[in-house]
Amino acid sequence: MCKTGRVFLRATHRRKDGKEHRYWSIVENRRVRGGRTVQKTVLYLGEINDTQQAGWCRTIEALEGKHRIQLSLFPEDRCPPQECRAVQVRMDRLELLRPRQWGACWLSLEVWAQVGLEGFWQDRLPPSREGTRWLNVLKTLACYRLIDPGSEWRLHRYWFDHSAMADLLGEDFGIAEKDTLYRCLDKLVEHKTALFSHLKERWAALFDVQYDVLLYDLTSTYFESNPPFAEGDKRKFGHSRDKRSDCVQVVVALIVTPEGFPLAYEVLAGNTSDKTTLRGFLQRIEAQYGKASRIWVMDRGIPTEAALKEMRASEPPVQYLVGTPKGRLSRLEERLTGLPWRQVREGVEVKLLPQDGELYVLAQSRDRVNKERAMRQRQLKNLWKRLKQLGGMKLKRDVLLLKLGAARQMSPSAWRLVEISVPSAGESLRFALKKDRLRETRRREGRYLLRTNLTDTDPARLWMFYTQLTHVEEAFRNLKGDLAIRPIYHRNEGRIEAHIFVAFLAYCLHVTLAQRMKAHAPGLTPRSVLEQMKAVQMLDVRVPTTDGRWLHMSRYTQPDKTQQLLLAQLGLHLPPQPPPKITGSKELETTDVVKT
């Protein structure tokens, strides 16, 4: 190990395939509260040879008060009054250091407090005997996932130093030590059920959220890690909604309200079938919140006939509204044809068919008709053009089959409408439109069949309930996109679940911020608000005094007009600037800055 000052080279030894490897990193010693020293990885170098190691050593060698008082500041060329306790500063030597993102961090912590998470976690994550405040570690993890999502390693390596989380939490780099971040994850999942109850009560108090309609759906998230795993590990191969059947995955089941507030979630094995999950969730919600008149809204493929029968036979009956497979529409189409259309709102019509204690609702949306028809026409046009091109080419049969497979992948819906004859030797490609199939497709575009035991409910409400399933899909899009739940780098199954738990916490902050903006600017997304607030930076100001000391100040930049408008609409006020500190040294330890 080549050590010089606070920055040095560190080697990690790892045995792989019967051979020992050395992986090098540049690390920096950081002194934190309690006199402890932690190490921050500055740069990962990988495997380097002895000559490269010597070069890095030469590079590293080249790099090499506690009471508040009231003072008045005067420039060097001005004499302060004798009755005034003043310090003269040399403004020509003023230095601006460490620009870091402050505004989005502060806003995230404000939303954290509004959701009541401070009180919830206070007793559940007490400080360690060494002084590690686990609550502040969790705040850092959740805010990082909300603001600039990435791996815990990136948080340790880069993000924490470029954010003002240390200033806002009164902490130092100790809470971003990589082992501290991972150990915090180990403490979270056991409190999941209690968190669900807390969120339900808090959102009811903040936004008067009702829980009589629940939206239920599932998604999957995959891993790059390679099997085999332990026998009970949840990472399995299964039906991938991300089109990555080559990767192991877990399934995430989620319940949200029509406003998008998440009520509960569960991480299931990657090979879990959708239809096997509903019964367990019904029992879990009833056990946690009691039996009540709730309406479960689900997409087709989730409930089985047996599950629906149990829901109808329950006391009181569990009410449901579900989509149905296209095969059921085919069986009922003859009976539905003779029924009249009823308009439930502009551009939306329904047909109602009571049957065996249930109500079938055939809905038709003009906007959805136009959308699906345009998509089908575009695909059919592209496929037809490609088939003409292939028909004019002289290709071997195997090559032609590969190109047809690629065309099918590009236009899957249109492929079902075309009959294709693969030519024998000396023949050309023949294809024709399946006119009967096209007429059937046109007739069903923009229509979907719903099934419910709410036989006395207004059809307009039923249609509205079902369209709200998009809020679950939006939640999944936010988790996978905006909050970047993937990629997941953890190998330990428990930490994988904790990683998803932190993403769920960040989504709770995300949807709360969205609801706060909805009343004033529904076109603004939480991401756009956070991006605006990111522009509020914090700087360290350092300026020498005429008596040989140094004045240190941390200051956040003043918000511009856009940011001021956002703060006014959110009903928030920025805190006062941190107080300055005068020391006899140019350098100021991070812990001293925080304590001021």
Buried (B, 14 or more C-beta within 10 A) or exposed (E): EBEBEBBBBBBEEEEEEEEEEEBBBBBBEBBBBEEBEBBBBBEEBEEBEEEEBEEBBEEBEEEEEEEEEEBEBBEEEEEBEEEEEBBBBBEEEEEEEBEBBBBBBBBBBBBBEBBBBEEBBEEBBEEEEEEBBBBBBBBBBBBBBBBBBBBBBBBBBEBBBEBBBBBBBEBBBBBBBBEBBBBBBEBBBEBBEEBBBBBBEBBEEBBEBEBEBBBBBBBBBBBEBEEEBEEEBBBBBBEBBEEBEEBBBBBBBBBBBBBBBBBBBBBBBBBBBBBEBBBEBBEBBBEBBEEEEBBBBBBBBBBBEEBBEBBBEEEEBBBBBBBBEEEBBEEBBEEBEEEEEEEBEEBBBBBBBEEEEBBBBBBBBEEBBEEBBEEBEEBBEBBBEBBEEBBEEEBEEEEBEEBBEEBBEEBEBBBEBBEBEEBEEEEEBEBEEEEEEBEBBEEBBBBBBBBBBBEEBEBBBBBBBBBBBEBBEBBBEBBBEBBBBBEBBBEEBEBBBBBBBBBBBBBBBBBBBBBBBBEEBEEBBBBEBBEBBBBBBBBBBBBBBEEEBBBBBBBBBEBEEEBEBBBEBBEBEBEEEBEBBBBEEEEBBBBBBBEB
